[in-house]
Amino acid sequence: MFYITSSDNVKIAVYNYDCGGTHTVFLIHGWPLSHKIYEYQVERLIACGYRVVSIDLRGFDNSDAPACGYSYDRMAADIYGIITALRLTDIVLVGFSMGGAIALRYMNIYQGYGVKQLILLAAAAPSWTQRPGYPYGLTRSYVDGLIEQVCTDRPKLVHEFTHNQLFACPQSEAAKNWFEDIALSASGIGTLKTAISLRDEDGRKDLAAVSVPTAIIHGAKDIVVSNDLVRIQHMSIRGSKLYTLENSGHGIMYDELDKFNRIFINVIEELHPA
């Protein structure tokens, strides 16, 4: 791990697994987690000959937790700063949940600089909450309740999320506790501010900005990101391919681990053989 300092002087933790791979897979985690959620993908990608770069978004795990700066625009700027600092090209950009929405914002603001392929995993996009003219996703009042719980009992919120909402397949208590520990490693301010962004950000214009081959992988039993949101992504991103895991929930990279990894690696290798 090392740090790259953002343009607003925030240290972002970066993890660079480089054994000389030609193509780079860049992994963005979701709320309220960290780079650790990709543990069982990183090892597979390295074995297949890819360079892997993952990060902790600002406010999470080993990155700085500033008082402000948690908009999608700002976090997309963090991604751009890392890509340019490391001089990355031929990137497969991967975003899970909120990380998917941030990846889409990056594609919009920076015209997909350096990105050759986009993979969205249970992406909380284009808008996680309902708004006028957009009756999809969660209600604002429900997300307001989550935000209130972040402010009053964050450990309980994290426990309920990781034990009751993240998975659709049976998981061991040890695995659920591991995800709970990852979520608790986030700062309180980062968890709060990004929850507000999840509620307020509208990324509908981001979808039309995607001009690279895009794969959407989604769990049919996801109760965090609805099937409606995935349908909108698929319809709005020209030429995108949708892969549905029928028995997976929101924790898509873990619920059906072997099946997910096969699809994930095959999608990358189809366009970017190592």
Buried (B, 14 or more C-beta within 10 A) or exposed (E): EEEBEBEEEBBBBBBBBEEEBEBBBBBBBBBBBBBBBBEEBBEBBBEBBBBBBBBBBBBBBBBBBBEEBBBBBBBBBBBBBBBEEBEBEBBBBBBBBBBBBBBBBBBBBBEBBBBBBBBBBBBBBBBBBBBEEBEBBBEEEEBBEBBEBBEEEBEEBBBBBBBEBBBBBEBEEEBBBBBBEBBBBBBBBBBBBBBBBBBBBBBBEBBEBBBBBBBBBBBEBBEBBBBEBBBBBBEBBEEBBBBBBEEBBBBBBBBBBEBBBEBBBEBBBEEBEB
